[in-house]
Amino acid sequence: MSSGHRLRDVEQQHPLLDREEAAAGSAVGEAERVWFIQDGCGMVCAFITWFLVLYADFVVTFVMLLPSKSFWYAVVNGVVFNCLAVLALSSHLRTMLTDPGAVPKGNATKKYMESLKLKPGEVIYKCPKCCSIKPERAHHCSICKRCIRKMDHHCPWVNNCVGENNQRFFVLFTMYIAMISTHALTLSGYQFVTCVKVQWSECSDFSPPVTVMLMIFLCLEGLLFLSFTAIMFGTQVHSICNDETVHSICNKTEIERLKNEKPTWERQVRWEGMRSVFGGQPSLLWINPFAGLRLRRLLTTSSRKAGAEFSV
């Protein structure tokens, strides 16, 4: 390694290396990657998420809507709820299976260092755990076993880190879950009132005790999901508009707080941050989890297993 450059093994410092330089030489390989973290806890949490969404869909469709005497009430609410459920689960899949912005492993080599053409005395930082040169705002995730660019946090419910490449899908996931939770709670309230009026005799194809148990559990699930996802959605949007991450806020040292140190990067604010995450000008593509999906490439590329993720 050139003596004119200094390489430091650090975990949470502000490096001078741009993310474009960190990804150079391996951009093609990373672009072809289908990401999946083999973490037991994360996979269980992801399964629970899908189970609860499908359970809500079952109760809404078969307990509340199909027995309804109003045809248009059942059709309109069924279409809306199921569309939102599909969008929520699609957003969950995109968040889970998208590379969040992993820095290439083992790129801290002499040859790669020389290709960066750094100025004499310029300091760059190497992660000692994955032996990679850390770009600005990258942090090492012990579960993904990689440094993640613009890492926000690791979410077990999506079995992945939320980072530069998949934050948009995570925001959509929290938004759609909050929406279907609100819809389910509204339908549950209306269903309870209707069933009380007819003394539970004609409000469902299930027996009254089963109907009550299913709806009570749905209400508890809806309240829990709505509280969690609404808070996460608001936090994510606030962070994007202020160009911050949950990780950088939570891991700020006491010295940095006392000194009130400013970020070393040029912050993007408000709509600039939103456009950076969601891409382009505001449009319906912002709320479409299928935008940018290249299904043909995923189906035609052979797969191989690599470390903590599957690659294709």
Sequence and secondary structure as in RCSB ss.txt:
>XXXX:A:sequence
MSSGHRLRDVEQQHPLLDREEAAAGSAVGEAERVWFIQDGCGMVCAFITWFLVLYADFVVTFVMLLPSKSFWYAV
VNGVVFNCLAVLALSSHLRTMLTDPGAVPKGNATKKYMESLKLKPGEVIYKCPKCCSIKPERAHHCSICKRCIRK
MDHHCPWVNNCVGENNQRFFVLFTMYIAMISTHALTLSGYQFVTCVKVQWSECSDFSPPVTVMLMIFLCLEGLLF
LSFTAIMFGTQVHSICNDETVHSICNKTEIERLKNEKPTWERQVRWEGMRSVFGGQPSLLWINPFAGLRLRRLLT
TSSRKAGAEFSV
>XXXX:A:secstr
  TTSEEEE SS   S  HHHHTTT HHHHHT       HHHHHHHHHHHHHHHHHHHIIIIIIITT S HHHHH
HHHHHHHHHHHHHHHHHHHHHHS   B  TT   HHHHHHT   TT EEEEETTTTEE  TT EEETTTTEEETT
  EEETTTTEEE TTTHHHHHHHHHHHHHHHHHHHHHHHHHHHHHHHTTTSSS SS HHHHHHHHHHHHHHHHHH
HHHHHHHHHHHHHHHHTT  HHHHHT  HHHHHHT   SS    THHHHHHHH SSSSGGGG TTTT  HHHHHH
S  EEETTEEE 
